[in-house]
Amino acid sequence: MRILKAVSNYLKGEIDLTLVLNAYYLIMCEENAKGNKRRMNITHEGLRLAGLLEG
């Protein structure tokens, strides 16, 4: 759970709530994208051809 690092740093007073919420949103978006790639059986080559990966 990557979000726990952000929450921990928030509780220590090292980052503000806005950053925690943004981190949560970005992590959830990344996890959703990973799940979509697996469910749709998207290959690295397909992502490259779609312009989503470089190289």
PDB file with SEQRES, HELIX, SHEET and CRYST1 records, atoms N, CA, C and O in Angstrom:
SEQRES   1 A   55  MET ARG ILE LEU LYS ALA VAL SER ASN TYR LEU LYS GLY          
SEQRES   2 A   55  GLU ILE ASP LEU THR LEU VAL LEU ASN ALA TYR TYR LEU          
SEQRES   3 A   55  ILE MET CYS GLU GLU ASN ALA LYS GLY ASN LYS ARG ARG          
SEQRES   4 A   55  MET ASN ILE THR HIS GLU GLY LEU ARG LEU ALA GLY LEU          
SEQRES   5 A   55  LEU GLU GLY                                                  
HELIX    1 AA1 ILE A    3  LEU A   11  1                                   9    
HELIX    2 AA2 LEU A   17  ARG A   39  1                                  23    
HELIX    3 AA3 HIS A   44  LEU A   49  1                                   6    
CRYST1    1.000    1.000    1.000  90.00  90.00  90.00 P 1           1          
ATOM      1  N   MET A   1       0.838  -1.190   0.000  1.00  0.00           N  
ATOM      2  CA  MET A   1       0.000   0.000   0.000  1.00  0.00           C  
ATOM      3  C   MET A   1       0.884   1.256   0.000  1.00  0.00           C  
ATOM      4  O   MET A   1       1.338   1.729   1.042  1.00  0.00           O  
ATOM      5  N   ARG A   2       1.104   1.764  -1.198  1.00  0.00           N  
ATOM      6  CA  ARG A   2       1.979   2.932  -1.344  1.00  0.00           C  
ATOM      7  C   ARG A   2       1.416   4.166  -0.660  1.00  0.00           C  
ATOM      8  O   ARG A   2       2.177   5.039  -0.242  1.00  0.00           O  
ATOM      9  N   ILE A   3       0.114   4.252  -0.539  1.00  0.00           N  
ATOM     10  CA  ILE A   3      -0.493   5.447   0.047  1.00  0.00           C  
ATOM     11  C   ILE A   3      -0.111   5.605   1.520  1.00  0.00           C  
ATOM     12  O   ILE A   3      -0.135   6.715   2.052  1.00  0.00           O  
ATOM     13  N   LEU A   4       0.241   4.501   2.178  1.00  0.00           N  
ATOM     14  CA  LEU A   4       0.592   4.572   3.590  1.00  0.00           C  
ATOM     15  C   LEU A   4       1.806   5.460   3.840  1.00  0.00           C  
ATOM     16  O   LEU A   4       1.893   6.104   4.886  1.00  0.00           O  
ATOM     17  N   LYS A   5       2.732   5.503   2.907  1.00  0.00           N  
ATOM     18  CA  LYS A   5       3.899   6.379   3.058  1.00  0.00           C  
ATOM     19  C   LYS A   5       3.462   7.841   3.095  1.00  0.00           C  
ATOM     20  O   LYS A   5       3.941   8.623   3.917  1.00  0.00           O  
ATOM     21  N   ALA A   6       2.552   8.199   2.197  1.00  0.00           N  
ATOM     22  CA  ALA A   6       2.052   9.578   2.168  1.00  0.00           C  
ATOM     23  C   ALA A   6       1.291   9.900   3.453  1.00  0.00           C  
ATOM     24  O   ALA A   6       1.470  10.972   4.029  1.00  0.00           O  
ATOM     25  N   VAL A   7       0.446   8.977   3.900  1.00  0.00           N  
ATOM     26  CA  VAL A   7      -0.323   9.199   5.136  1.00  0.00           C  
ATOM     27  C   VAL A   7       0.622   9.325   6.320  1.00  0.00           C  
ATOM     28  O   VAL A   7       0.436  10.195   7.171  1.00  0.00           O  
ATOM     29  N   SER A   8       1.621   8.477   6.382  1.00  0.00           N  
ATOM     30  CA  SER A   8       2.595   8.541   7.473  1.00  0.00           C  
ATOM     31  C   SER A   8       3.305   9.893   7.501  1.00  0.00           C  
ATOM     32  O   SER A   8       3.455  10.502   8.560  1.00  0.00           O  
ATOM     33  N   ASN A   9       3.740  10.357   6.325  1.00  0.00           N  
ATOM     34  CA  ASN A   9       4.425  11.655   6.270  1.00  0.00           C  
ATOM     35  C   ASN A   9       3.479  12.804   6.604  1.00  0.00           C  
ATOM     36  O   ASN A   9       3.905  13.810   7.170  1.00  0.00           O  
ATOM     37  N   TYR A  10       2.214  12.664   6.262  1.00  0.00           N  
ATOM     38  CA  TYR A  10       1.219  13.675   6.641  1.00  0.00           C  
ATOM     39  C   TYR A  10       1.073  13.717   8.160  1.00  0.00           C  
ATOM     40  O   TYR A  10       1.068  14.791   8.760  1.00  0.00           O  
ATOM     41  N   LEU A  11       0.954  12.547   8.772  1.00  0.00           N  
ATOM     42  CA  LEU A  11       0.792  12.490  10.228  1.00  0.00           C  
ATOM     43  C   LEU A  11       2.010  13.027  10.964  1.00  0.00           C  
ATOM     44  O   LEU A  11       1.889  13.527  12.082  1.00  0.00           O  
ATOM     45  N   LYS A  12       3.183  12.929  10.346  1.00  0.00           N  
ATOM     46  CA  LYS A  12       4.415  13.476  10.928  1.00  0.00           C  
ATOM     47  C   LYS A  12       4.529  14.977  10.692  1.00  0.00           C  
ATOM     48  O   LYS A  12       5.427  15.627  11.226  1.00  0.00           O  
ATOM     49  N   GLY A  13       3.611  15.530   9.885  1.00  0.00           N  
ATOM     50  CA  GLY A  13       3.646  16.959   9.582  1.00  0.00           C  
ATOM     51  C   GLY A  13       4.612  17.317   8.470  1.00  0.00           C  
ATOM     52  O   GLY A  13       4.949  18.489   8.302  1.00  0.00           O  
ATOM     53  N   GLU A  14       5.068  16.328   7.701  1.00  0.00           N  
ATOM     54  CA  GLU A  14       6.049  16.583   6.645  1.00  0.00           C  
ATOM     55  C   GLU A  14       5.415  17.004   5.323  1.00  0.00           C  
ATOM     56  O   GLU A  14       6.065  17.663   4.513  1.00  0.00           O  
ATOM     57  N   ILE A  15       4.159  16.635   5.094  1.00  0.00           N  
ATOM     58  CA  ILE A  15       3.440  17.055   3.885  1.00  0.00           C  
ATOM     59  C   ILE A  15       2.026  17.478   4.285  1.00  0.00           C  
ATOM     60  O   ILE A  15       1.544  17.125   5.362  1.00  0.00           O  
ATOM     61  N   ASP A  16       1.370  18.235   3.411  1.00  0.00           N  
ATOM     62  CA  ASP A  16       0.022  18.690   3.739  1.00  0.00           C  
ATOM     63  C   ASP A  16      -1.042  17.761   3.160  1.00  0.00           C  
ATOM     64  O   ASP A  16      -0.743  16.868   2.368  1.00  0.00           O  
ATOM     65  N   LEU A  17      -2.281  17.987   3.571  1.00  0.00           N  
ATOM     66  CA  LEU A  17      -3.386  17.130   3.175  1.00  0.00           C  
ATOM     67  C   LEU A  17      -3.605  17.144   1.662  1.00  0.00           C  
ATOM     68  O   LEU A  17      -3.958  16.115   1.085  1.00  0.00           O  
ATOM     69  N   THR A  18      -3.405  18.272   1.022  1.00  0.00           N  
ATOM     70  CA  THR A  18      -3.580  18.355  -0.429  1.00  0.00           C  
ATOM     71  C   THR A  18      -2.657  17.376  -1.142  1.00  0.00           C  
ATOM     72  O   THR A  18      -3.069  16.708  -2.090  1.00  0.00           O  
ATOM     73  N   LEU A  19      -1.414  17.289  -0.690  1.00  0.00           N  
ATOM     74  CA  LEU A  19      -0.468  16.373  -1.312  1.00  0.00           C  
ATOM     75  C   LEU A  19      -0.862  14.914  -1.069  1.00  0.00           C  
ATOM     76  O   LEU A  19      -0.725  14.079  -1.964  1.00  0.00           O  
ATOM     77  N   VAL A  20      -1.343  14.606   0.124  1.00  0.00           N  
ATOM     78  CA  VAL A  20      -1.811  13.243   0.417  1.00  0.00           C  
ATOM     79  C   VAL A  20      -2.947  12.866  -0.518  1.00  0.00           C  
ATOM     80  O   VAL A  20      -2.953  11.772  -1.083  1.00  0.00           O  
ATOM     81  N   LEU A  21      -3.905  13.762  -0.682  1.00  0.00           N  
ATOM     82  CA  LEU A  21      -5.053  13.475  -1.533  1.00  0.00           C  
ATOM     83  C   LEU A  21      -4.641  13.337  -2.997  1.00  0.00           C  
ATOM     84  O   LEU A  21      -5.150  12.468  -3.705  1.00  0.00           O  
ATOM     85  N   ASN A  22      -3.740  14.170  -3.445  1.00  0.00           N  
ATOM     86  CA  ASN A  22      -3.243  14.047  -4.823  1.00  0.00           C  
ATOM     87  C   ASN A  22      -2.477  12.744  -5.015  1.00  0.00           C  
ATOM     88  O   ASN A  22      -2.618  12.088  -6.047  1.00  0.00           O  
ATOM     89  N   ALA A  23      -1.673  12.368  -4.036  1.00  0.00           N  
ATOM     90  CA  ALA A  23      -0.940  11.108  -4.111  1.00  0.00           C  
ATOM     91  C   ALA A  23      -1.915   9.942  -4.189  1.00  0.00           C  
ATOM     92  O   ALA A  23      -1.728   9.025  -4.988  1.00  0.00           O  
ATOM     93  N   TYR A  24      -2.949   9.976  -3.366  1.00  0.00           N  
ATOM     94  CA  TYR A  24      -3.959   8.918  -3.381  1.00  0.00           C  
ATOM     95  C   TYR A  24      -4.604   8.820  -4.761  1.00  0.00           C  
ATOM     96  O   TYR A  24      -4.739   7.728  -5.313  1.00  0.00           O  
ATOM     97  N   TYR A  25      -4.995   9.950  -5.307  1.00  0.00           N  
ATOM     98  CA  TYR A  25      -5.642   9.963  -6.621  1.00  0.00           C  
ATOM     99  C   TYR A  25      -4.715   9.385  -7.697  1.00  0.00           C  
ATOM    100  O   TYR A  25      -5.139   8.551  -8.497  1.00  0.00           O  
ATOM    101  N   LEU A  26      -3.457   9.824  -7.718  1.00  0.00           N  
ATOM    102  CA  LEU A  26      -2.513   9.334  -8.725  1.00  0.00           C  
ATOM    103  C   LEU A  26      -2.238   7.841  -8.580  1.00  0.00           C  
ATOM    104  O   LEU A  26      -2.162   7.121  -9.576  1.00  0.00           O  
ATOM    105  N   ILE A  27      -2.089   7.379  -7.348  1.00  0.00           N  
ATOM    106  CA  ILE A  27      -1.848   5.956  -7.113  1.00  0.00           C  
ATOM    107  C   ILE A  27      -3.051   5.139  -7.585  1.00  0.00           C  
ATOM    108  O   ILE A  27      -2.883   4.101  -8.226  1.00  0.00           O  
ATOM    109  N   MET A  28      -4.249   5.597  -7.275  1.00  0.00           N  
ATOM    110  CA  MET A  28      -5.446   4.876  -7.702  1.00  0.00           C  
ATOM    111  C   MET A  28      -5.560   4.848  -9.231  1.00  0.00           C  
ATOM    112  O   MET A  28      -5.960   3.834  -9.803  1.00  0.00           O  
ATOM    113  N   CYS A  29      -5.213   5.949  -9.888  1.00  0.00           N  
ATOM    114  CA  CYS A  29      -5.236   5.985 -11.358  1.00  0.00           C  
ATOM    115  C   CYS A  29      -4.230   4.995 -11.938  1.00  0.00           C  
ATOM    116  O   CYS A  29      -4.544   4.280 -12.890  1.00  0.00           O  
ATOM    117  N   GLU A  30      -3.023   4.948 -11.371  1.00  0.00           N  
ATOM    118  CA  GLU A  30      -2.004   4.014 -11.842  1.00  0.00           C  
ATOM    119  C   GLU A  30      -2.452   2.567 -11.651  1.00  0.00           C  
ATOM    120  O   GLU A  30      -2.279   1.740 -12.546  1.00  0.00           O  
ATOM    121  N   GLU A  31      -3.021   2.262 -10.497  1.00  0.00           N  
ATOM    122  CA  GLU A  31      -3.475   0.899 -10.224  1.00  0.00           C  
ATOM    123  C   GLU A  31      -4.611   0.512 -11.160  1.00  0.00           C  
ATOM    124  O   GLU A  31      -4.667  -0.624 -11.632  1.00  0.00           O  
ATOM    125  N   ASN A  32      -5.509   1.438 -11.429  1.00  0.00           N  
ATOM    126  CA  ASN A  32      -6.615   1.175 -12.351  1.00  0.00           C  
ATOM    127  C   ASN A  32      -6.081   0.909 -13.758  1.00  0.00           C  
ATOM    128  O   ASN A  32      -6.552   0.000 -14.441  1.00  0.00           O  
ATOM    129  N   ALA A  33      -5.103   1.695 -14.186  1.00  0.00           N  
ATOM    130  CA  ALA A  33      -4.520   1.502 -15.519  1.00  0.00           C  
ATOM    131  C   ALA A  33      -3.839   0.140 -15.617  1.00  0.00           C  
ATOM    132  O   ALA A  33      -3.953  -0.537 -16.639  1.00  0.00           O  
ATOM    133  N   LYS A  34      -3.131  -0.269 -14.562  1.00  0.00           N  
ATOM    134  CA  LYS A  34      -2.482  -1.586 -14.559  1.00  0.00           C  
ATOM    135  C   LYS A  34      -3.529  -2.687 -14.704  1.00  0.00           C  
ATOM    136  O   LYS A  34      -3.353  -3.630 -15.475  1.00  0.00           O  
ATOM    137  N   GLY A  35      -4.603  -2.555 -13.962  1.00  0.00           N  
ATOM    138  CA  GLY A  35      -5.667  -3.554 -14.026  1.00  0.00           C  
ATOM    139  C   GLY A  35      -6.302  -3.610 -15.397  1.00  0.00           C  
ATOM    140  O   GLY A  35      -6.612  -4.691 -15.896  1.00  0.00           O  
ATOM    141  N   ASN A  36      -6.501  -2.451 -16.014  1.00  0.00           N  
ATOM    142  CA  ASN A  36      -7.086  -2.413 -17.353  1.00  0.00           C  
ATOM    143  C   ASN A  36      -6.184  -3.096 -18.367  1.00  0.00           C  
ATOM    144  O   ASN A  36      -6.664  -3.825 -19.236  1.00  0.00           O  
ATOM    145  N   LYS A  37      -4.880  -2.867 -18.262  1.00  0.00           N  
ATOM    146  CA  LYS A  37      -3.944  -3.496 -19.194  1.00  0.00           C  
ATOM    147  C   LYS A  37      -3.997  -5.012 -19.064  1.00  0.00           C  
ATOM    148  O   LYS A  37      -3.968  -5.725 -20.067  1.00  0.00           O  
ATOM    149  N   ARG A  38      -4.075  -5.506 -17.832  1.00  0.00           N  
ATOM    150  CA  ARG A  38      -4.135  -6.957 -17.630  1.00  0.00           C  
ATOM    151  C   ARG A  38      -5.450  -7.530 -18.161  1.00  0.00           C  
ATOM    152  O   ARG A  38      -5.447  -8.549 -18.851  1.00  0.00           O  
ATOM    153  N   ARG A  39      -6.570  -6.882 -17.843  1.00  0.00           N  
ATOM    154  CA  ARG A  39      -7.871  -7.385 -18.269  1.00  0.00           C  
ATOM    155  C   ARG A  39      -8.030  -7.374 -19.781  1.00  0.00           C  
ATOM    156  O   ARG A  39      -8.667  -8.261 -20.350  1.00  0.00           O  
ATOM    157  N   MET A  40      -7.457  -6.380 -20.423  1.00  0.00           N  
ATOM    158  CA  MET A  40      -7.624  -6.229 -21.861  1.00  0.00           C  
ATOM    159  C   MET A  40      -6.479  -6.899 -22.623  1.00  0.00           C  
ATOM    160  O   MET A  40      -6.446  -6.867 -23.853  1.00  0.00           O  
ATOM    161  N   ASN A  41      -5.537  -7.509 -21.885  1.00  0.00           N  
ATOM    162  CA  ASN A  41      -4.409  -8.209 -22.494  1.00  0.00           C  
ATOM    163  C   ASN A  41      -3.651  -7.307 -23.469  1.00  0.00           C  
ATOM    164  O   ASN A  41      -3.368  -7.695 -24.602  1.00  0.00           O  
ATOM    165  N   ILE A  42      -3.332  -6.108 -23.012  1.00  0.00           N  
ATOM    166  CA  ILE A  42      -2.600  -5.151 -23.835  1.00  0.00           C  
ATOM    167  C   ILE A  42      -1.107  -5.433 -23.702  1.00  0.00           C  
ATOM    168  O   ILE A  42      -0.596  -5.552 -22.588  1.00  0.00           O  
ATOM    169  N   THR A  43      -0.415  -5.540 -24.814  1.00  0.00           N  
ATOM    170  CA  THR A  43       1.013  -5.835 -24.813  1.00  0.00           C  
ATOM    171  C   THR A  43       1.830  -4.544 -24.799  1.00  0.00           C  
ATOM    172  O   THR A  43       1.314  -3.459 -25.068  1.00  0.00           O  
ATOM    173  N   HIS A  44       3.128  -4.691 -24.478  1.00  0.00           N  
ATOM    174  CA  HIS A  44       4.036  -3.539 -24.541  1.00  0.00           C  
ATOM    175  C   HIS A  44       4.098  -2.991 -25.967  1.00  0.00           C  
ATOM    176  O   HIS A  44       4.160  -1.779 -26.170  1.00  0.00           O  
ATOM    177  N   GLU A  45       4.081  -3.881 -26.938  1.00  0.00           N  
ATOM    178  CA  GLU A  45       4.116  -3.449 -28.339  1.00  0.00           C  
ATOM    179  C   GLU A  45       2.860  -2.640 -28.679  1.00  0.00           C  
ATOM    180  O   GLU A  45       2.941  -1.623 -29.367  1.00  0.00           O  
ATOM    181  N   GLY A  46       1.722  -3.088 -28.203  1.00  0.00           N  
ATOM    182  CA  GLY A  46       0.481  -2.345 -28.437  1.00  0.00           C  
ATOM    183  C   GLY A  46       0.529  -0.960 -27.802  1.00  0.00           C  
ATOM    184  O   GLY A  46       0.097   0.020 -28.409  1.00  0.00           O  
ATOM    185  N   LEU A  47       1.054  -0.878 -26.581  1.00  0.00           N  
ATOM    186  CA  LEU A  47       1.183   0.421 -25.913  1.00  0.00           C  
ATOM    187  C   LEU A  47       2.143   1.336 -26.666  1.00  0.00           C  
ATOM    188  O   LEU A  47       1.901   2.537 -26.788  1.00  0.00           O  
ATOM    189  N   ARG A  48       3.238   0.757 -27.172  1.00  0.00           N  
ATOM    190  CA  ARG A  48       4.204   1.557 -27.936  1.00  0.00           C  
ATOM    191  C   ARG A  48       3.564   2.087 -29.205  1.00  0.00           C  
ATOM    192  O   ARG A  48       3.727   3.260 -29.540  1.00  0.00           O  
ATOM    193  N   LEU A  49       2.833   1.230 -29.920  1.00  0.00           N  
ATOM    194  CA  LEU A  49       2.196   1.644 -31.152  1.00  0.00           C  
ATOM    195  C   LEU A  49       1.107   2.706 -30.917  1.00  0.00           C  
ATOM    196  O   LEU A  49       0.837   3.535 -31.786  1.00  0.00           O  
ATOM    197  N   ALA A  50       0.500   2.664 -29.744  1.00  0.00           N  
ATOM    198  CA  ALA A  50      -0.523   3.655 -29.398  1.00  0.00           C  
ATOM    199  C   ALA A  50       0.082   4.959 -28.886  1.00  0.00           C  
ATOM    200  O   ALA A  50      -0.643   5.910 -28.594  1.00  0.00           O  
ATOM    201  N   GLY A  51       1.421   5.002 -28.778  1.00  0.00           N  
ATOM    202  CA  GLY A  51       2.102   6.216 -28.309  1.00  0.00           C  
ATOM    203  C   GLY A  51       2.111   6.358 -26.798  1.00  0.00           C  
ATOM    204  O   GLY A  51       2.387   7.442 -26.283  1.00  0.00           O  
ATOM    205  N   LEU A  52       1.812   5.275 -26.072  1.00  0.00           N  
ATOM    206  CA  LEU A  52       1.778   5.335 -24.611  1.00  0.00           C  
ATOM    207  C   LEU A  52       3.099   4.915 -23.978  1.00  0.00           C  
ATOM    208  O   LEU A  52       3.302   5.125 -22.782  1.00  0.00           O  
ATOM    209  N   LEU A  53       3.985   4.334 -24.751  1.00  0.00           N  
ATOM    210  CA  LEU A  53       5.343   3.989 -24.297  1.00  0.00           C  
ATOM    211  C   LEU A  53       6.332   4.498 -25.325  1.00  0.00           C  
ATOM    212  O   LEU A  53       6.062   4.500 -26.526  1.00  0.00           O  
ATOM    213  N   GLU A  54       7.473   4.926 -24.837  1.00  0.00           N  
ATOM    214  CA  GLU A  54       8.512   5.367 -25.770  1.00  0.00           C  
ATOM    215  C   GLU A  54       9.419   4.199 -26.119  1.00  0.00           C  
ATOM    216  O   GLU A  54       9.561   3.247 -25.350  1.00  0.00           O  
ATOM    217  N   GLY A  55      10.024   4.290 -27.283  1.00  0.00           N  
ATOM    218  CA  GLY A  55      11.025   3.287 -27.638  1.00  0.00           C  
ATOM    219  C   GLY A  55      10.622   2.373 -28.741  1.00  0.00           C  
ATOM    220  O   GLY A  55      11.389   1.489 -29.122  1.00  0.00           O  
TER     221      GLY A  55                                                      
END                                                                             
